[in-house]
Amino acid sequence: KVSAPGKVHLIGEHAIVYGEPAIIAAIGKRCYVEADKADDVRIESRELNTERIYPLSETIEFTKNVQKLWDAGFESKNFSQLFGFMKKDSMYPAKAAIGKALISLGIDGGVTIKISSDVPIGSGLGSSSSMSVAIVKAVSELYNKNLTSEKINEITFSIEKFNHGTPSGGDNSTCCFGGLVWFQKSNPENMIQQLKEKVSYGLENFILVNAGKPQKTTGELVQHVRNLDEGFRNQRIKAIGAATMAMRDALEQKDFGKMKALINFAQRYLAELGVSTPEIDTIAKSALSIGGAAKLCGAGGGGTVLCYHEDKNKLINVIKSLGFSYWETALGEEGVRTEE
């Protein structure tokens, strides 16, 4: 049995896809995966209340076909066909993750996977990354492959491409390594830096608010931003990147006033990129009106809003008055781990 945390972007979403930095935190909500050896591939999902059995050979062939769809999307710079296919069945992401893990690890046996997750699906909290990280580690432990965290992250990143087209790699890195992560895409290797040394304290007085289920996937929202006028898009992407640099300084200096201003700044530019919603805007405006801060998390289009106020109870009362559900969680939690 293995578990991996969900994650939340403190700042930097969407800009991260274009090489700008992001600060991402592992959260207290986790995805749990139990693995047992089998002749075929069996998947049980508590959240989807679904159980499926697939022949091993069919699972491998399915995964190879998904890879071909990704290759075609990468060539054409449009993953619409891939996303359309992956949305046909709620179990396809887990099936592809298992297939990719088996192929990558050179395993010719089957597996029974039981998934139980506290991370809400489609919430911007890394539900697919936490599941994929946990599946890869569980399968590798089951077959005694003794993978390093770096190798687990590498395989998970290839799985995340099936779900999101050209993801940054930030989500899976945070779900894998945990803590507070400074992430930036770069060649030949992405920059993944733990911020524990200079930001050694816990991040408090945050709540996560449910702004409704997104109508589009992360991949589709990333595609929407990609389709914007390049000049319009890049100006806002660069501004979010600069705000992320300033956020690191604010956290190191414990300047929470500056942190608040940067959260609100990022929300404004994400809204201009077209990934906010009326519900998110309402939450953000209300937090701002009481001297707090709020911004969408992940791809946006719904999902989760990260809210902050020095007086957390004051913030909670405002969210309750708006009729939105919320939850409190620690930020900077442990990464993927074996439970038993």
C-alpha positions in Angstrom: 0.0 0.0 0.0 1.4 3.4 -1.1 0.2 6.9 -0.8 1.0 10.2 -2.5 -0.2 13.7 -1.7 -2.2 16.1 -3.8 -0.7 19.5 -4.5 -1.7 23.2 -4.7 0.0 26.0 -6.7 0.8 28.9 -4.5 1.6 30.8 -7.7 2.7 30.2 -11.3 0.1 28.0 -12.9 -0.2 28.2 -16.8 3.0 30.3 -16.9 4.8 27.2 -15.8 4.0 25.6 -19.2 6.0 28.3 -20.9 9.2 27.9 -18.8 8.3 30.4 -16.0 8.8 29.2 -12.4 6.1 28.1 -10.1 5.9 27.4 -6.3 3.9 24.3 -5.5 3.0 22.7 -2.2 2.1 19.2 -1.3 -1.1 19.1 0.7 -2.5 16.8 3.5 -5.0 15.1 1.2 -3.6 11.9 -0.3 -4.3 9.2 -2.9 -3.9 5.6 -1.6 -3.1 2.7 -3.9 -3.0 -1.0 -2.9 -1.3 -3.4 -5.4 -1.3 -7.2 -5.6 0.0 -9.5 -8.3 -2.5 -10.9 -10.8 -2.7 -12.6 -14.2 -4.7 -9.7 -15.7 -5.2 -6.0 -14.9 -7.9 -5.3 -12.3 -8.8 -1.8 -11.2 -11.0 -0.9 -8.3 -11.8 2.8 -7.6 -13.6 3.8 -4.4 -14.4 7.4 -5.7 -15.8 6.2 -9.0 -17.5 3.1 -7.4 -16.2 1.1 -10.3 -14.3 -2.2 -10.8 -12.9 -3.3 -14.2 -10.9 -6.3 -15.4 -8.8 -6.1 -18.5 -6.6 -8.7 -20.1 -2.9 -7.9 -19.7 -2.1 -7.9 -23.4 -5.1 -5.6 -24.1 -3.9 -3.2 -21.4 -0.5 -3.0 -23.0 -1.9 -2.5 -26.5 -4.3 0.2 -25.2 -1.4 2.1 -23.6 0.6 1.9 -26.8 -2.3 3.3 -28.7 -2.7 6.1 -26.2 1.0 6.9 -26.8 0.4 7.0 -30.5 -2.4 9.6 -30.0 0.0 11.6 -27.8 2.7 11.5 -30.5 0.2 12.7 -33.1 -1.0 15.5 -30.9 2.6 16.6 -30.2 3.3 16.6 -33.9 0.3 18.8 -34.7 0.4 20.8 -31.5 -3.2 19.9 -30.8 -4.2 17.1 -28.4 -8.0 17.3 -28.9 -8.1 13.8 -30.3 -6.2 12.4 -27.3 -8.3 14.3 -24.8 -11.5 13.2 -26.5 -10.5 9.6 -26.3 -9.3 9.8 -22.7 -12.7 11.3 -21.6 -14.6 8.4 -23.1 -14.2 6.3 -20.0 -13.5 7.4 -16.4 -11.1 4.5 -15.9 -8.9 5.2 -18.9 -6.4 7.4 -16.9 -5.8 4.7 -14.4 -5.6 2.0 -17.1 -3.0 4.0 -19.0 -1.0 4.7 -15.8 -0.9 1.0 -15.0 0.0 0.1 -18.6 2.8 2.7 -18.8 4.2 1.5 -15.4 4.3 -2.1 -16.6 5.9 -1.2 -19.9 8.4 1.2 -18.4 9.5 -1.3 -15.7 9.7 -4.3 -18.1 7.1 -6.2 -16.2 5.3 -9.1 -18.0 2.9 -9.9 -15.1 -0.5 -8.4 -14.2 -1.7 -6.4 -11.2 -4.7 -5.7 -9.1 -4.9 -2.0 -8.2 -7.3 -0.6 -5.5 -7.5 3.2 -5.6 -8.8 5.3 -2.7 -8.2 9.0 -2.9 -9.0 12.0 -0.6 -7.9 14.4 -3.5 -11.0 15.7 -5.3 -11.0 14.9 -9.0 -10.9 18.0 -11.3 -10.2 20.4 -8.5 -6.8 21.7 -9.4 -5.2 19.7 -6.6 -3.3 17.2 -8.7 -5.6 14.2 -8.5 -4.2 12.6 -11.6 -0.6 13.2 -10.5 -1.1 11.8 -7.0 -2.8 8.7 -8.4 -0.1 8.2 -11.1 2.8 8.6 -8.6 1.2 6.2 -6.2 0.5 3.6 -9.0 4.0 3.7 -10.3 5.5 3.3 -6.8 3.1 0.6 -5.8 3.7 -1.5 -9.0 7.5 -1.0 -8.6 7.4 -2.1 -4.9 5.2 -5.1 -5.8 7.7 -6.4 -8.3 10.8 -5.4 -6.2 12.1 -2.8 -8.7 13.5 -0.5 -6.0 13.1 2.7 -8.0 14.5 6.0 -6.9 12.1 8.9 -6.4 13.7 10.5 -9.5 12.8 7.4 -11.6 9.3 7.2 -10.2 8.9 10.9 -11.1 10.2 10.3 -14.6 7.7 7.6 -15.4 4.9 9.5 -13.8 5.7 12.5 -16.0 5.3 10.3 -19.1 1.9 9.2 -17.8 0.8 12.8 -17.1 1.4 13.6 -20.8 -1.5 11.2 -21.6 -3.8 13.3 -19.3 -2.5 16.8 -20.1 -0.7 16.9 -23.4 2.4 18.9 -22.6 2.3 19.3 -18.8 5.0 21.2 -17.0 6.0 18.3 -14.7 5.5 20.4 -11.7 2.5 18.6 -10.3 4.0 15.1 -10.5 7.3 16.4 -9.0 5.5 17.9 -6.0 3.3 14.8 -5.5 6.5 12.6 -5.7 8.9 14.7 -3.6 6.5 16.5 -1.3 7.2 19.7 0.7 7.3 23.1 -0.9 8.8 23.0 -4.4 10.3 25.6 -6.7 9.7 24.2 -10.2 10.8 25.4 -13.6 10.9 23.7 -17.0 14.4 23.7 -18.5 16.8 21.7 -20.7 18.3 19.3 -20.3 16.6 18.7 -16.9 13.8 20.5 -15.1 14.7 22.5 -12.1 13.1 20.9 -9.0 14.3 22.7 -5.8 13.0 22.0 -2.3 12.5 25.3 -0.4 12.7 23.8 3.1 16.0 25.5 3.9 14.9 29.1 3.4 11.1 28.6 4.0 11.3 26.3 7.0 8.1 27.3 8.6 4.6 25.9 7.9 2.2 27.9 5.7 -0.9 28.7 7.8 -4.2 30.5 7.5 -5.0 29.1 4.0 -8.2 27.4 3.1 -9.2 25.7 -0.1 -12.7 26.5 -1.5 -14.7 24.4 -4.0 -15.7 26.6 -6.9 -17.5 23.8 -8.8 -16.4 21.0 -11.2 -14.6 22.3 -14.3 -16.3 21.7 -17.6 -13.0 21.4 -19.3 -9.9 19.2 -18.6 -6.5 20.6 -17.7 -5.3 19.8 -21.2 -8.2 21.6 -22.8 -7.6 24.7 -20.6 -3.9 24.7 -21.4 -4.9 24.4 -25.1 -7.2 27.4 -24.7 -4.3 29.5 -23.4 -2.0 28.3 -26.2 -4.6 29.4 -28.7 -4.7 33.0 -27.5 -2.9 35.8 -29.4 0.8 35.2 -28.7 1.6 38.8 -27.7 -1.4 39.1 -25.4 -0.6 35.7 -23.8 3.1 36.1 -23.4 2.8 39.5 -21.7 0.6 38.0 -19.0 2.8 34.8 -18.7 5.9 36.9 -18.1 4.1 39.0 -15.5 3.0 35.8 -13.6 6.6 34.6 -13.8 7.9 37.8 -12.3 5.3 37.6 -9.5 6.5 34.0 -8.7 10.1 35.3 -8.3 8.8 38.0 -6.0 6.8 35.4 -4.0 9.9 33.4 -3.2 11.4 36.5 -1.7 8.2 37.3 0.3 8.1 33.8 1.7 11.8 33.9 2.7 11.2 37.2 4.4 7.9 36.2 6.0 6.3 39.2 4.3 2.7 38.1 4.3 1.4 41.4 3.1 3.5 41.1 -0.1 2.4 37.4 -0.4 -1.2 38.5 -0.3 -0.7 41.1 -3.0 1.1 38.7 -5.3 -1.7 36.1 -4.9 -4.3 38.7 -6.0 -2.0 39.9 -8.8 -1.8 36.4 -10.2 -5.5 35.9 -10.0 -6.1 39.0 -12.1 -3.8 37.8 -14.9 -5.2 34.3 -14.8 -8.6 35.8 -15.3 -7.4 37.8 -18.2 -6.1 34.6 -19.8 -9.7 33.3 -19.7 -9.3 30.5 -17.2 -11.3 32.0 -14.3 -15.1 31.6 -13.8 -17.8 33.8 -12.3 -17.7 31.7 -9.2 -14.0 32.0 -8.8 -14.2 35.8 -9.4 -16.9 36.1 -6.7 -14.7 34.2 -4.2 -11.6 36.3 -5.1 -13.5 39.6 -4.8 -15.0 38.7 -1.5 -11.6 37.6 0.0 -10.1 40.9 -1.3 -13.0 42.9 0.3 -12.0 41.8 3.8 -8.3 42.3 3.3 -7.5 38.8 2.2 -6.3 37.1 -1.0 -7.5 34.4 -3.3 -6.6 32.8 -6.6 -7.7 29.8 -8.7 -5.6 26.6 -8.4 -4.2 24.5 -11.2 -5.7 24.9 -14.7 -8.8 26.8 -13.4 -12.2 26.7 -15.2 -13.7 25.8 -11.8 -12.1 23.5 -9.2 -10.4 24.9 -6.2 -9.6 28.5 -5.0 -6.7 29.1 -2.6 -7.7 31.7 -0.1 -5.7 33.4 2.6 -6.3 35.8 5.5 -4.4 36.4 8.7 -7.7 35.9 10.5 -8.7 32.5 9.0 -12.1 32.4 10.8 -13.1 35.7 9.3 -12.3 34.3 5.9 -14.3 31.1 6.6 -17.3 33.1 7.7 -17.3 35.0 4.3 -17.0 31.7 2.3 -19.8 30.2 4.3 -22.0 33.2 3.6 -21.4 32.8 -0.1 -22.6 29.2 0.1 -19.3 27.5 -1.0 -17.8 24.4 0.6 -14.3 24.5 1.9 -11.6 22.5 3.7 -8.5 23.2 5.7 -5.3 21.4 5.0 -1.6 21.6 5.8 0.7 22.8 3.1 4.2 21.2 2.5 3.3 17.6 3.4 5.4 14.5 2.8 5.7 13.1 -0.7 5.0 9.6 -2.0 5.6 6.9 0.7 5.0 3.2 1.4 2.2 2.7 3.9 2.5 -1.0 4.5 
